[in-house]
Amino acid sequence: MDTPRQLYHRVDSRLRGLSRLSYAFLSGLVAAVSLLAIGLLILEDVLVWAVPVGVGMAILTYVSNPNKES
């Protein structure tokens, strides 16, 4: 069984290995799904917000390129 530190490093290395577009898509998807989950928990209809937030997050992640090595 992996320790949490080993699991973190494995996930981190896989995410850093993604292309710029794949990483941006994944971050937008995570943002949209997270917003939908929170909306379900508080019993609000947030579908009209989840899609633009996910698209905006994907665009910002693509433009900023956080995996770029300095």
Secondary structure, DSSP 4 states (H G I P E B T S, - for coil): ---HHHHHHHHHHHHHTS-HHHHHHHHHHHHHHHHHHHHHHTT---HHHHHHHHHHHHHHHHHH-TT---
